[in-house]
Amino acid sequence: MAELQITALRDSLQRKAAAHNDPDYLLAQNSYFSAQARGVTISLRALNKVEVNKEQTLVSIGGVAKWGEVYSILYGLGLAMIGGRVADVGVGGLTTGGDISFFSAREGLVCDNVENYEVVLADGSLVNANHSENRNLWQALKGGSSNFGIVTRFDIRTFPQENFVGGCIVHDISALDSQLKGFTDLLENFDPYAAIMMSISWNQKGNGYSILNNLEYTKNDTNPRALKPFLEAKPQHLNPMRLSNLADFSTEAGKYAAPGLRNQFATTTFGGSLEFLQNVHSIWRSSIHAISSIVGVNWAMAIQPLPIAAMNQSEKVDSLGLSSSSGLLTLSMDFSFLIIGRILKMMKR
């Protein structure tokens, strides 16, 4: 096991592996993650090894590897896995938190596909947590985040995967009504090969609205019926839909997360209907005037389905407590802005 480098020491020991904010370090001031303001920061950057077993059924991933690195290796073997959708996101924080994959409608959440965790516990011991060994810890780590120990390796199932259709289509805001209708229709007759995340955003720089649909269809079908409402809606500002692979699509998704911005987001889940989504959009849109003077601000609401198939898996093996009794949507409110002026001066102190 690679040496763990302690970079700050205060009163207590807590950690966070690669996450959505920084793939190498736990930022101790981010107390809403698994750190304390006077805690320890541990660099896990040496734990980035990726190995596929001889049978090509499992991939062993160091806790700080990034998804793009993993997918590039798997693609060379004709394989894929249930993992994150953005290449630069780290494996550790996403996997212990649960998360959704392009394949979740068929195979469950990311955490549901972990066969084994290699974990350093608070007493310094190194253990494995799986179906037959330390089972309670295995289940707790499936969605329970990173407060149970330092996960140094994830052993996750793989499967053969051909190229599939995907891409991020940018629509004009005038297509919103048809987009929301297509979204709710998809929920009523969900295709397990379909994956979609719709983001409606307002950008201060251009003083304009747009709709970004991240679409994938994980079966080799170049014209999937399930995605037609989004593929055919006009006007479109950008349409890069193509046959490609997981490594490529995750890299594309990362291009829409601009570096160097302050970011804050919150999520919730609910049962969706067309009227409900229209009301949520109306409330979100009415809030824009309050933040429109902030330089570089981008204010977005993103919706995505949480398929019943994924919740069925969750009921069996993880700690999230999701129920398959009804379909759910997740709503993410994402607020980002430039670091300038007074804020930048405060950060430099």
Secondary structure, DSSP 8 states (H G I E B T S, - for coil): ----EEEE-SS------S-SS-SS---TT-TTTT--TT--EEE-TT---EEE-TTSSEEEEETT-BHHHHHHHHHTTTEEES--SSTTSBHHHHHHH----TTHHHH--SGGGEEEEEEE-TTS-EEEEESSSSHHHHHHHTTSTTTT-EEEEEEEEEEE---EEEEEEEE-GGGHHHHHHHHHHHHHT--TTEEEEEEEEEETTTTEEEEEEEEEE-SS-SS-GGGHHHHH-S-EEE---EEE-HHHHHHHHHTTS-TTEEEEEEEEEE---HHHHHHHHHHHHHTGGGTTTSTT-EEEEEEEEE-HHHHHHHHHH-SS---TTS-EEEEEEEEEEE--HHHHHHHH-
